[in-house]
Amino acid sequence: MFETYENDDETGSTRGLVTVMIPMLSEDHRKHIQETAKKAGFDCTFCENEEDARAFLPETEVYFGPGFPLEDRAKKLRWIALPSAGAEPFTQPGALPEGVQLTNAAGAYGVTISEHIIMVTLEMMRRRADYLDIVSRREWRRDLPIRSIHGARVVIVGTGDIGRETARRIRAFVPEGIIGINRSGVCREPAFDRVLTVERIEEVLPEADLLILCIPGTPETSGLLDARRLAMLPEGAYLVNVGRGNCLDEEALLEMLRTGRIGGAALDVFRQEPLPTDSSMWDAPNLIVTPHISGNMTLRWTMDRVVQIFTDNLERYGAGEPLTHTVDPGRGY
């Protein structure tokens, strides 16, 4: 199913076609995109799935939607606007067609993902899974030791929109300190007590009561938290990963969960997605598994921001101005 909106100005001329493939858009979102496209001189079509979108590829100049094989027939394609912060699969060598600009929606997901991080952190520290098991047996127990973000030493790997929004929320719980890790060692967000370069991550891992990973999936981040570095965490530490699964040694983490070396982990991303039904992660002790939903587009605020980023850029594109939120395929973000 799809809808097509044609430019009906006096000349009837258009610059090209904007193809949108984001089924969860509201009617208000569609109207806003349609009006922006019309002002910029474009026709606009809304598709519900890849099959519908492929029918419009030969005429598509601007594609707004998640990554899918765009095939060789998209000869007029000049810009791919991703509704996600991650830019996979176009960061693979040769995946982005030559002469095509790539943008993302970085900055739209910090609110929803940071709330997810707070939720799973409190679930782990306050033993929610254990108490759910207790009450399922109709038992009345109140003696399980719990821990708190208050006074905790927190390390956040990745100080972009998600890392900054998370640091602001954690700051309200009065931790002992929040250390950020990034490529440059610089971040102006005052919620961080210190920001170090990724090369110095081993200095702070032994201090991390709570380690939060919110980094993109790039060759540079692949295997960043291997077995050796995971073993540097203090006994009973907690780990949350909302970035990409390639940065974490999952087998080493599972072993540390089984032995109790790690107090708990919450993973929203995995090396293989969907997570296979026979994966040992489903039954791992003290592991919260969520199906890559921490940044889902079902939150209205997120979708409003995703659409606004795109339409602001569409105005720039129509005016021949440089785009914002551009992705460097070589770096992966």
Secondary structure, 3 states (H helix, E strand, C coil): CEEEECCCCCCCCCCEEEEECCCCCCHHHHHHHHHHHHHCCEEEEEECCHHHHHHHHHHEEEEECCCCCCCCCCCCCCEEECCCCCCCCCCCCCCCCCCCEEECCCCCCHHHHHHHHHHHHHHHHCCHHHHHHHHHCCCCCCCCCCCCCCCCEEEEECCCHHHHHHHHHHHCCCCCEEEEEECCCCCCCCCCCEEEEHHHHHHHHHHCCEEEECCCCCCCCCCCECHHHHCCCCCCEEEEECCCHHHECHHHHHHHHHHCCEEEEEECCCCCCCCCCCCHHHHCCCEEECCCCCCCCCCHHHHHHHHHHHHHHHHHHHCCCCCCCECCCCCCC
